[in-house]
Amino acid sequence: MIDTDKKHHVVTIDVNGVRHTASVEARKLLVHLLRDDFGLTGTHVGCDTSQCGACTVDIDGQAVKSCTVLAVMADGSSITTIEGLAPGNGELHPVQAAFHEHHALQCGFCTPGMIMTVRQLLKQSPNPTEREIRHGLAGNICRCTGYNNIVRAVESLASETHRHD
């Protein structure tokens, strides 16, 4: 819907199970809507050019770099951000727990995007090889060179039988 007085678009998006409605400019990126309007700062802005993957979120079941999506394009979508993964009882999501257990983070800046990408990878390939893991993470950059421990964390999840979504 277009608000003709302000030339904004009204979008309605379910984020982490909560319905949000916002009036946005046509050029506003989803990452900025999530961070600036909804306060979900776990979705990081690393490059604004879709190179780093720090802004990856789940949109309708697909891992997507939110800096590549206009907020108006997400109208009607269901989005999960890093904040929406943990069950809410103080426990970590299995992918978060694996990253913690295998020291798969250093500065933590890339971690939300990596975790969201790993969820997608494990949905598509529940038991990936090391090569498949590295290929699946190719769109995410870790500036601290933490890839080996990230791969180990994913390998530990691949060998387990719990759910990763």
N, CA, C and O atoms as a DFTB+ gen file, in Angstrom:
660 C
 N C O
     1  1       0.846      -1.160       0.000
     2  2       0.000       0.000       0.000
     3  2       0.900       1.234       0.000
     4  3       1.925       1.245       0.681
     5  1       0.537       2.267      -0.748
     6  2       1.315       3.500      -0.817
     7  2       0.571       4.598      -0.073
     8  3      -0.615       4.830      -0.307
     9  1       1.283       5.269       0.826
    10  2       0.765       6.439       1.532
    11  2       1.088       7.633       0.645
    12  3       2.231       8.091       0.618
    13  1       0.096       8.144      -0.083
    14  2       0.344       9.185      -1.090
    15  2       0.769      10.510      -0.494
    16  3       1.404      11.309      -1.183
    17  1       0.439      10.776       0.768
    18  2       0.851      12.040       1.387
    19  2       2.363      12.106       1.561
    20  3       2.959      13.170       1.395
    21  1       2.976      11.002       1.887
    22  2       4.398      11.006       2.204
    23  2       5.225      10.176       1.226
    24  3       6.449      10.118       1.340
    25  1       4.569       9.542       0.279
    26  2       5.228       8.658      -0.680
    27  2       6.001       7.540       0.020
    28  3       7.093       7.152      -0.393
    29  1       5.404       7.049       1.073
    30  2       5.932       5.902       1.800
    31  2       5.068       4.697       1.499
    32  3       3.922       4.830       1.069
    33  1       5.612       3.549       1.723
    34  2       4.881       2.301       1.554
    35  2       4.650       1.703       2.934
    36  3       5.550       1.696       3.774
    37  1       3.461       1.211       3.160
    38  2       3.150       0.540       4.414
    39  2       3.411      -0.952       4.210
    40  3       2.856      -1.577       3.306
    41  1       4.267      -1.506       5.070
    42  2       4.589      -2.927       4.986
    43  2       4.216      -3.603       6.301
    44  3       4.309      -3.017       7.380
    45  1       3.795      -4.841       6.171
    46  2       3.500      -5.663       7.338
    47  2       4.356      -6.909       7.244
    48  3       4.312      -7.637       6.252
    49  1       5.136      -7.145       8.288
    50  2       6.106      -8.238       8.293
    51  2       6.034      -8.935       9.645
    52  3       5.962      -8.280      10.685
    53  1       6.053     -10.260       9.626
    54  2       6.182     -11.022      10.871
    55  2       7.669     -11.231      11.121
    56  3       8.360     -11.852      10.315
    57  1       8.154     -10.711      12.239
    58  2       9.570     -10.846      12.584
    59  2       9.673     -11.573      13.920
    60  3       9.198     -11.085      14.945
    61  1      10.292     -12.727      13.894
    62  2      10.469     -13.548      15.094
    63  2       9.134     -13.816      15.784
    64  3       9.049     -13.847      17.012
    65  1       8.092     -14.009      14.972
    66  2       6.780     -14.327      15.495
    67  2       5.940     -13.137      15.923
    68  3       4.838     -13.316      16.441
    69  1       6.440     -11.927      15.715
    70  2       5.706     -10.722      16.081
    71  2       5.386      -9.941      14.814
    72  3       6.269      -9.671      14.001
    73  1       4.109      -9.579      14.652
    74  2       3.688      -8.824      13.465
    75  2       4.037      -7.351      13.650
    76  3       3.700      -6.740      14.664
    77  1       4.720      -6.792      12.650
    78  2       5.100      -5.376      12.639
    79  2       4.512      -4.720      11.401
    80  3       4.487      -5.315      10.324
    81  1       4.043      -3.499      11.560
    82  2       3.619      -2.686      10.426
    83  2       4.415      -1.400      10.490
    84  3       4.535      -0.782      11.548
    85  1       4.957      -0.999       9.350
    86  2       5.771       0.210       9.301
    87  2       5.549       0.929       7.982
    88  3       5.223       0.312       6.967
    89  1       5.729       2.227       8.013
    90  2       5.690       3.050       6.809
    91  2       7.137       3.323       6.421
    92  3       7.896       3.910       7.193
    93  1       7.515       2.894       5.217
    94  2       8.920       2.991       4.800
    95  2       9.041       3.665       3.441
    96  3       8.145       3.579       2.601
    97  1      10.154       4.327       3.250
    98  2      10.479       4.851       1.925
    99  2      10.769       3.672       1.006
   100  3      11.224       2.621       1.457
   101  1      10.508       3.848      -0.266
   102  2      10.715       2.768      -1.231
   103  2      12.160       2.284      -1.262
   104  3      12.407       1.122      -1.585
   105  1      13.101       3.131      -0.940
   106  2      14.526       2.771      -1.030
   107  2      15.114       2.175       0.246
   108  3      16.286       1.800       0.264
   109  1      14.319       2.082       1.311
   110  2      14.832       1.584       2.589
   111  2      15.131       0.092       2.502
   112  3      14.296      -0.696       2.055
   113  1      16.325      -0.283       2.932
   114  2      16.722      -1.686       2.929
   115  2      16.135      -2.413       4.134
   116  3      15.929      -1.819       5.193
   117  1      15.872      -3.690       3.961
   118  2      15.329      -4.505       5.039
   119  2      16.251      -4.477       6.258
   120  3      15.766      -4.396       7.386
   121  1      17.551      -4.541       6.060
   122  2      18.484      -4.534       7.196
   123  2      18.290      -3.292       8.049
   124  3      18.379      -3.368       9.275
   125  1      18.026      -2.150       7.425
   126  2      17.837      -0.913       8.176
   127  2      16.473      -0.888       8.870
   128  3      16.350      -0.336       9.964
   129  1      15.459      -1.473       8.254
   130  2      14.160      -1.583       8.911
   131  2      14.294      -2.433      10.171
   132  3      13.794      -2.062      11.233
   133  1      14.970      -3.570      10.050
   134  2      15.143      -4.461      11.198
   135  2      15.931      -3.786      12.317
   136  3      15.535      -3.843      13.482
   137  1      17.027      -3.157      11.968
   138  2      17.900      -2.544      12.979
   139  2      17.335      -1.234      13.525
   140  3      17.194      -1.070      14.737
   141  1      17.017      -0.313      12.636
   142  2      16.671       1.041      13.052
   143  2      15.230       1.171      13.540
   144  3      14.967       1.876      14.514
   145  1      14.310       0.506      12.879
   146  2      12.899       0.658      13.234
   147  2      12.441      -0.375      14.264
   148  3      11.642      -0.063      15.147
   149  1      12.950      -1.606      14.149
   150  2      12.494      -2.675      15.032
   151  2      13.479      -2.962      16.165
   152  3      13.169      -3.750      17.058
   153  1      14.666      -2.333      16.146
   154  2      15.642      -2.492      17.224
   155  2      16.328      -3.843      17.273
   156  3      16.860      -4.218      18.318
   157  1      16.333      -4.583      16.177
   158  2      16.951      -5.903      16.119
   159  2      18.379      -5.769      15.594
   160  3      18.658      -6.047      14.428
   161  1      19.264      -5.342      16.471
   162  2      20.627      -4.986      16.071
   163  2      21.565      -6.187      15.957
   164  3      22.747      -6.018      15.661
   165  1      21.057      -7.385      16.186
   166  2      21.869      -8.576      15.964
   167  2      22.139      -8.810      14.490
   168  3      23.112      -9.475      14.135
   169  1      21.298      -8.276      13.639
   170  2      21.515      -8.319      12.198
   171  2      22.485      -7.186      11.886
   172  3      22.125      -6.011      11.964
   173  1      23.705      -7.541      11.535
   174  2      24.764      -6.542      11.386
   175  2      24.884      -5.998       9.969
   176  3      24.587      -6.688       8.994
   177  1      25.319      -4.761       9.876
   178  2      25.643      -4.133       8.595
   179  2      27.162      -4.133       8.502
   180  3      27.846      -3.395       9.211
   181  1      27.670      -4.974       7.614
   182  2      29.120      -5.082       7.492
   183  2      29.674      -4.415       6.266
   184  3      30.809      -3.938       6.279
   185  1      28.888      -4.370       5.190
   186  2      29.458      -3.865       3.950
   187  2      28.467      -3.090       3.083
   188  3      28.883      -2.247       2.288
   189  1      27.163      -3.357       3.217
   190  2      26.130      -2.749       2.373
   191  2      26.272      -3.101       0.896
   192  3      25.642      -2.458       0.056
   193  1      27.071      -4.090       0.561
   194  2      27.259      -4.482      -0.840
   195  2      27.052      -5.987      -1.044
   196  3      27.424      -6.519      -2.090
   197  1      26.482      -6.659      -0.092
   198  2      26.191      -8.100      -0.114
   199  2      27.435      -8.977      -0.184
   200  3      27.361     -10.121      -0.633
   201  1      28.558      -8.462       0.246
   202  2      29.798      -9.226       0.200
   203  2      30.054     -10.051       1.463
   204  3      30.618     -11.142       1.378
   205  1      29.642      -9.541       2.648
   206  2      30.122     -10.138       3.894
   207  2      29.165     -11.134       4.548
   208  3      29.624     -12.036       5.249
   209  1      27.867     -11.006       4.346
   210  2      26.912     -11.939       4.925
   211  2      26.523     -11.658       6.367
   212  3      25.739     -12.418       6.935
   213  1      27.033     -10.603       6.983
   214  2      26.726     -10.306       8.386
   215  2      25.258      -9.961       8.600
   216  3      24.764     -10.026       9.726
   217  1      24.566      -9.600       7.545
   218  2      23.159      -9.190       7.642
   219  2      22.187     -10.313       7.290
   220  3      20.999     -10.053       7.097
   221  1      22.658     -11.536       7.205
   222  2      21.812     -12.655       6.777
   223  2      20.696     -12.928       7.778
   224  3      20.923     -13.026       8.984
   225  1      19.491     -13.047       7.246
   226  2      18.298     -13.399       8.025
   227  2      17.551     -14.484       7.254
   228  3      17.875     -14.778       6.104
   229  1      16.561     -15.068       7.894
   230  2      15.715     -16.063       7.245
   231  2      14.435     -15.371       6.790
   232  3      13.703     -14.812       7.607
   233  1      14.168     -15.409       5.499
   234  2      12.935     -14.842       4.956
   235  2      12.146     -15.985       4.319
   236  3      12.568     -16.579       3.327
   237  1      11.013     -16.269       4.904
   238  2      10.141     -17.342       4.406
   239  2      10.905     -18.643       4.164
   240  3      10.702     -19.320       3.156
   241  1      11.790     -18.980       5.110
   242  2      12.508     -20.252       5.036
   243  2      13.801     -20.239       4.262
   244  3      14.428     -21.287       4.107
   245  1      14.230     -19.079       3.765
   246  2      15.473     -18.991       2.994
   247  2      16.435     -18.007       3.642
   248  3      16.030     -16.918       4.048
   249  1      17.700     -18.379       3.740
   250  2      18.721     -17.461       4.237
   251  2      18.985     -16.413       3.166
   252  3      19.322     -16.746       2.030
   253  1      18.830     -15.140       3.534
   254  2      18.947     -14.037       2.583
   255  2      19.746     -12.915       3.221
   256  3      19.578     -12.617       4.404
   257  1      20.615     -12.297       2.438
   258  2      21.352     -11.119       2.909
   259  2      20.385      -9.938       2.882
   260  3      19.954      -9.502       1.815
   261  1      20.052      -9.427       4.064
   262  2      19.006      -8.411       4.154
   263  2      19.422      -7.057       3.600
   264  3      18.583      -6.166       3.468
   265  1      20.703      -6.881       3.274
   266  2      21.118      -5.633       2.616
   267  2      20.810      -5.666       1.121
   268  3      20.991      -4.670       0.421
   269  1      20.342      -6.819       0.637
   270  2      20.006      -6.935      -0.785
   271  2      18.500      -6.869      -1.022
   272  3      18.040      -6.999      -2.157
   273  1      17.734      -6.667       0.052
   274  2      16.278      -6.697      -0.035
   275  2      15.718      -5.345       0.396
   276  3      16.030      -4.852       1.480
   277  1      14.904      -4.763      -0.444
   278  2      14.187      -3.560      -0.032
   279  2      13.097      -3.970       0.958
   280  3      12.492      -5.033       0.821
   281  1      12.856      -3.127       1.944
   282  2      11.833      -3.443       2.945
   283  2      10.482      -3.699       2.292
   284  3       9.734      -4.569       2.739
   285  1      10.161      -2.950       1.240
   286  2       8.865      -3.148       0.567
   287  2       8.765      -4.529      -0.078
   288  3       7.666      -5.059      -0.237
   289  1       9.889      -5.105      -0.444
   290  2       9.887      -6.440      -1.043
   291  2       9.557      -7.517      -0.010
   292  3       9.116      -8.608      -0.371
   293  1       9.766      -7.218       1.264
   294  2       9.522      -8.186       2.330
   295  2       8.095      -8.107       2.863
   296  3       7.738      -8.861       3.767
   297  1       7.279      -7.218       2.326
   298  2       5.898      -7.074       2.784
   299  2       5.189      -8.425       2.730
   300  3       5.200      -9.103       1.703
   301  1       4.575      -8.803       3.841
   302  2       3.859     -10.068       3.906
   303  2       4.720     -11.265       4.257
   304  3       4.211     -12.380       4.365
   305  1       6.015     -11.054       4.436
   306  2       6.936     -12.153       4.709
   307  2       7.018     -12.487       6.193
   308  3       6.611     -11.715       7.061
   309  1       7.559     -13.664       6.439
   310  2       7.882     -14.100       7.790
   311  2       9.401     -14.138       7.888
   312  3      10.062     -14.836       7.120
   313  1       9.948     -13.390       8.833
   314  2      11.398     -13.238       8.949
   315  2      11.859     -13.722      10.314
   316  3      11.221     -13.450      11.331
   317  1      12.963     -14.436      10.324
   318  2      13.620     -14.812      11.573
   319  2      14.999     -14.185      11.561
   320  3      15.761     -14.330      10.605
   321  1      15.306     -13.478      12.652
   322  2      16.632     -12.900      12.834
   323  2      17.353     -13.708      13.908
   324  3      16.769     -14.611      14.506
   325  1      18.587     -13.392      14.148
   326  2      19.364     -14.088      15.174
   327  2      18.669     -14.012      16.530
   328  3      18.754     -14.947      17.327
   329  1      17.984     -12.905      16.793
   330  2      17.289     -12.754      18.073
   331  2      16.136     -13.735      18.234
   332  3      15.718     -14.020      19.356
   333  1      15.623     -14.248      17.134
   334  2      14.484     -15.145      17.177
   335  2      14.828     -16.620      17.243
   336  3      13.926     -17.458      17.221
   337  1      16.101     -16.962      17.322
   338  2      16.490     -18.373      17.291
   339  2      16.369     -19.090      18.623
   340  3      15.829     -20.195      18.679
   341  1      16.855     -18.491      19.684
   342  2      16.875     -19.166      20.983
   343  2      15.453     -19.376      21.478
   344  3      14.586     -18.533      21.245
   345  1      15.201     -20.497      22.162
   346  2      13.847     -20.807      22.607
   347  2      13.275     -19.843      23.648
   348  3      12.072     -19.878      23.906
   349  1      14.091     -18.993      24.246
   350  2      13.585     -18.000      25.171
   351  2      13.644     -18.404      26.631
   352  3      13.264     -17.614      27.496
   353  1      14.099     -19.581      26.927
   354  2      14.186     -20.049      28.306
   355  2      15.634     -20.046      28.811
   356  3      15.975     -20.783      29.736
   357  1      16.466     -19.225      28.208
   358  2      17.872     -19.146      28.600
   359  2      18.782     -20.095      27.842
   360  3      20.005     -20.010      27.956
   361  1      18.191     -21.001      27.069
   362  2      18.984     -21.941      26.278
   363  2      19.355     -21.317      24.948
   364  3      18.694     -20.398      24.466
   365  1      20.420     -21.830      24.369
   366  2      20.825     -21.398      23.040
   367  2      20.209     -22.311      21.991
   368  3      19.897     -23.469      22.268
   369  1      20.039     -21.787      20.795
   370  2      19.668     -22.612      19.644
   371  2      20.832     -23.582      19.416
   372  3      21.971     -23.224      19.717
   373  1      20.599     -24.785      18.900
   374  2      21.687     -25.750      18.695
   375  2      22.868     -25.209      17.885
   376  3      24.016     -25.543      18.180
   377  1      22.609     -24.387      16.879
   378  2      23.727     -23.833      16.097
   379  2      24.504     -22.831      16.950
   380  3      25.733     -22.808      16.905
   381  1      23.809     -22.011      17.720
   382  2      24.499     -21.084      18.619
   383  2      25.337     -21.855      19.637
   384  3      26.483     -21.491      19.899
   385  1      24.774     -22.912      20.207
   386  2      25.495     -23.715      21.192
   387  2      26.747     -24.344      20.578
   388  3      27.800     -24.387      21.214
   389  1      26.632     -24.828      19.350
   390  2      27.793     -25.436      18.688
   391  2      28.880     -24.397      18.448
   392  3      30.062     -24.697      18.619
   393  1      28.507     -23.187      18.058
   394  2      29.498     -22.123      17.870
   395  2      30.198     -21.832      19.195
   396  3      31.413     -21.637      19.227
   397  1      29.449     -21.803      20.268
   398  2      30.023     -21.550      21.594
   399  2      30.962     -22.684      22.002
   400  3      32.090     -22.441      22.432
   401  1      30.494     -23.909      21.866
   402  2      31.264     -25.078      22.290
   403  2      32.555     -25.259      21.500
   404  3      33.541     -25.764      22.037
   405  1      32.560     -24.860      20.248
   406  2      33.728     -25.085      19.387
   407  2      34.530     -23.797      19.148
   408  3      35.365     -23.737      18.245
   409  1      34.273     -22.788      19.953
   410  2      34.997     -21.511      19.857
   411  2      34.986     -20.987      18.425
   412  3      36.019     -20.597      17.881
   413  1      33.806     -20.987      17.833
   414  2      33.653     -20.615      16.426
   415  2      33.366     -19.125      16.253
   416  3      32.763     -18.714      15.262
   417  1      33.792     -18.338      17.203
   418  2      33.662     -16.893      17.061
   419  2      34.817     -16.233      17.791
   420  3      35.336     -16.743      18.784
   421  1      35.191     -15.099      17.269
   422  2      36.220     -14.310      17.941
   423  2      35.615     -12.960      18.284
   424  3      35.188     -12.752      19.420
   425  1      35.568     -12.047      17.339
   426  2      34.974     -10.747      17.650
   427  2      33.452     -10.838      17.676
   428  3      32.799     -10.035      18.343
   429  1      32.875     -11.808      16.958
   430  2      31.437     -12.025      16.961
   431  2      30.665     -11.251      15.912
   432  3      29.457     -11.447      15.780
   433  1      31.320     -10.376      15.161
   434  2      30.593      -9.549      14.209
   435  2      29.932     -10.389      13.111
   436  3      28.791     -10.121      12.735
   437  1      30.623     -11.383      12.605
   438  2      30.076     -12.203      11.522
   439  2      29.140     -13.289      12.025
   440  3      28.395     -13.879      11.242
   441  1      29.172     -13.558      13.326
   442  2      28.492     -14.721      13.891
   443  2      26.996     -14.786      13.588
   444  3      26.530     -15.856      13.198
   445  1      26.213     -13.719      13.738
   446  2      24.780     -13.851      13.421
   447  2      24.528     -14.298      11.981
   448  3      23.695     -15.171      11.739
   449  1      25.237     -13.708      11.037
   450  2      25.073     -14.099       9.640
   451  2      25.546     -15.512       9.377
   452  3      24.924     -16.247       8.610
   453  1      26.644     -15.895      10.009
   454  2      27.140     -17.268       9.865
   455  2      26.111     -18.260      10.391
   456  3      25.822     -19.264       9.740
   457  1      25.563     -17.981      11.562
   458  2      24.598     -18.897      12.172
   459  2      23.355     -19.029      11.303
   460  3      22.847     -20.134      11.111
   461  1      22.865     -17.921      10.782
   462  2      21.676     -17.980       9.921
   463  2      21.970     -18.762       8.643
   464  3      21.109     -19.485       8.143
   465  1      23.172     -18.619       8.121
   466  2      23.576     -19.345       6.921
   467  2      23.733     -20.839       7.214
   468  3      23.341     -21.679       6.404
   469  1      24.305     -21.165       8.369
   470  2      24.486     -22.561       8.755
   471  2      23.133     -23.259       8.887
   472  3      22.996     -24.415       8.484
   473  1      22.145     -22.585       9.438
   474  2      20.797     -23.164       9.539
   475  2      20.303     -23.589       8.163
   476  3      19.784     -24.693       7.996
   477  1      20.465     -22.709       7.179
   478  2      20.034     -23.009       5.810
   479  2      20.835     -24.179       5.243
   480  3      20.270     -25.084       4.631
   481  1      22.135     -24.158       5.446
   482  2      23.009     -25.219       4.953
   483  2      22.566     -26.580       5.500
   484  3      22.480     -27.558       4.757
   485  1      22.287     -26.631       6.801
   486  2      21.907     -27.902       7.413
   487  2      20.512     -28.351       7.006
   488  3      20.224     -29.548       7.017
   489  1      19.640     -27.414       6.646
   490  2      18.321     -27.790       6.114
   491  2      18.488     -28.464       4.761
   492  3      17.835     -29.463       4.459
   493  1      19.380     -27.893       3.949
   494  2      19.582     -28.418       2.595
   495  2      20.416     -29.685       2.592
   496  3      20.197     -30.579       1.774
   497  1      21.371     -29.763       3.505
   498  2      22.279     -30.903       3.556
   499  2      22.552     -31.238       5.024
   500  3      23.491     -30.697       5.609
   501  1      21.754     -32.115       5.627
   502  2      21.880     -32.388       7.058
   503  2      23.220     -32.986       7.490
   504  3      23.576     -32.916       8.666
   505  1      23.957     -33.567       6.558
   506  2      25.240     -34.168       6.908
   507  2      26.304     -33.750       5.884
   508  3      26.826     -34.595       5.156
   509  1      26.626     -32.448       5.824
   510  2      27.550     -31.971       4.796
   511  2      29.004     -32.369       5.072
   512  3      29.417     -32.544       6.218
   513  1      29.745     -32.501       4.003
   514  2      31.184     -32.736       4.122
   515  2      31.874     -31.405       4.448
   516  3      31.255     -30.343       4.383
   517  1      33.135     -31.477       4.790
   518  2      33.878     -30.244       5.062
   519  2      33.869     -29.335       3.834
   520  3      33.706     -28.121       3.957
   521  1      34.038     -29.908       2.684
   522  2      34.019     -29.120       1.446
   523  2      32.664     -28.430       1.246
   524  3      32.607     -27.254       0.885
   525  1      31.575     -29.171       1.482
   526  2      30.234     -28.597       1.353
   527  2      30.007     -27.481       2.376
   528  3      29.363     -26.477       2.070
   529  1      30.529     -27.657       3.574
   530  2      30.400     -26.618       4.602
   531  2      31.127     -25.359       4.150
   532  3      30.567     -24.264       4.198
   533  1      32.354     -25.510       3.716
   534  2      33.134     -24.346       3.278
   535  2      32.478     -23.658       2.080
   536  3      32.462     -22.431       1.992
   537  1      31.944     -24.451       1.171
   538  2      31.242     -23.875       0.020
   539  2      29.967     -23.151       0.477
   540  3      29.661     -22.062      -0.009
   541  1      29.232     -23.756       1.408
   542  2      27.996     -23.165       1.910
   543  2      28.217     -21.854       2.652
   544  3      27.326     -21.005       2.702
   545  1      29.389     -21.692       3.221
   546  2      29.723     -20.467       3.963
   547  2      30.486     -19.450       3.115
   548  3      30.908     -18.412       3.625
   549  1      30.661     -19.736       1.850
   550  2      31.484     -18.871       0.984
   551  2      30.969     -17.442       0.891
   552  3      31.758     -16.533       0.635
   553  1      29.695     -17.213       1.087
   554  2      29.137     -15.867       1.016
   555  2      29.216     -15.088       2.310
   556  3      28.690     -13.979       2.404
   557  1      29.874     -15.662       3.313
   558  2      30.034     -15.005       4.609
   559  2      31.516     -14.818       4.889
   560  3      32.314     -15.740       4.720
   561  1      31.872     -13.628       5.315
   562  2      33.274     -13.321       5.585
   563  2      33.502     -13.199       7.082
   564  3      32.766     -12.507       7.785
   565  1      34.542     -13.888       7.558
   566  2      35.005     -13.747       8.937
   567  2      36.353     -13.045       8.869
   568  3      37.328     -13.611       8.373
   569  1      36.410     -11.834       9.356
   570  2      37.660     -11.067       9.291
   571  2      38.686     -11.528      10.321
   572  3      39.857     -11.158      10.244
   573  1      38.244     -12.341      11.290
   574  2      39.155     -12.846      12.322
   575  2      39.745     -14.199      11.939
   576  3      40.459     -14.812      12.732
   577  1      39.455     -14.661      10.746
   578  2      39.915     -15.960      10.231
   579  2      39.510     -17.111      11.142
   580  3      40.320     -17.994      11.429
   581  1      38.275     -17.105      11.590
   582  2      37.782     -18.166      12.454
   583  2      37.149     -19.320      11.709
   584  3      36.374     -20.067      12.304
   585  1      37.440     -19.496      10.447
   586  2      36.753     -20.501       9.642
   587  2      36.936     -21.934      10.128
   588  3      35.983     -22.712      10.089
   589  1      38.123     -22.304      10.583
   590  2      38.338     -23.694      10.988
   591  2      37.416     -24.098      12.127
   592  3      36.833     -25.182      12.096
   593  1      37.278     -23.245      13.124
   594  2      36.390     -23.580      14.237
   595  2      34.923     -23.508      13.827
   596  3      34.096     -24.246      14.363
   597  1      34.595     -22.640      12.899
   598  2      33.221     -22.584      12.383
   599  2      32.902     -23.899      11.674
   600  3      31.829     -24.468      11.873
   601  1      33.825     -24.378      10.854
   602  2      33.622     -25.649      10.158
   603  2      33.473     -26.776      11.172
   604  3      32.615     -27.643      11.010
   605  1      34.301     -26.773      12.217
   606  2      34.194     -27.812      13.255
   607  2      32.834     -27.770      13.952
   608  3      32.249     -28.814      14.242
   609  1      32.336     -26.574      14.218
   610  2      31.022     -26.440      14.852
   611  2      29.940     -27.040      13.966
   612  3      29.059     -27.750      14.452
   613  1      30.001     -26.756      12.667
   614  2      28.998     -27.287      11.735
   615  2      29.140     -28.801      11.632
   616  3      28.140     -29.518      11.593
   617  1      30.370     -29.286      11.588
   618  2      30.581     -30.741      11.529
   619  2      29.986     -31.420      12.764
   620  3      29.434     -32.515      12.657
   621  1      30.091     -30.793      13.920
   622  2      29.531     -31.389      15.142
   623  2      28.008     -31.469      15.051
   624  3      27.403     -32.421      15.544
   625  1      27.402     -30.486      14.431
   626  2      25.944     -30.497      14.252
   627  2      25.534     -31.540      13.230
   628  3      24.504     -32.197      13.386
   629  1      26.330     -31.695      12.193
   630  2      26.010     -32.660      11.143
   631  2      26.023     -34.076      11.689
   632  3      25.285     -34.937      11.211
   633  1      26.860     -34.318      12.688
   634  2      26.950     -35.672      13.225
   635  2      25.889     -35.947      14.289
   636  3      25.736     -37.082      14.739
   637  1      25.159     -34.909      14.687
   638  2      24.109     -35.077      15.693
   639  2      22.758     -35.222      15.014
   640  3      22.634     -35.003      13.809
   641  1      21.768     -35.584      15.772
   642  2      20.449     -35.801      15.179
   643  2      19.411     -34.791      15.636
   644  3      18.221     -34.995      15.394
   645  1      19.825     -33.691      16.298
   646  2      18.793     -32.742      16.701
   647  2      18.464     -31.775      15.582
   648  3      19.191     -31.646      14.597
   649  1      17.354     -31.110      15.770
   650  2      16.807     -30.209      14.760
   651  2      17.572     -28.895      14.730
   652  3      17.982     -28.393      15.777
   653  1      17.767     -28.338      13.551
   654  2      18.566     -27.116      13.403
   655  2      17.761     -25.934      12.935
   656  3      18.335     -24.876      12.682
   657  1      16.478     -26.061      12.810
   658  2      15.687     -24.924      12.339
   659  2      15.029     -24.265      13.506
   660  3      14.311     -23.280      13.335
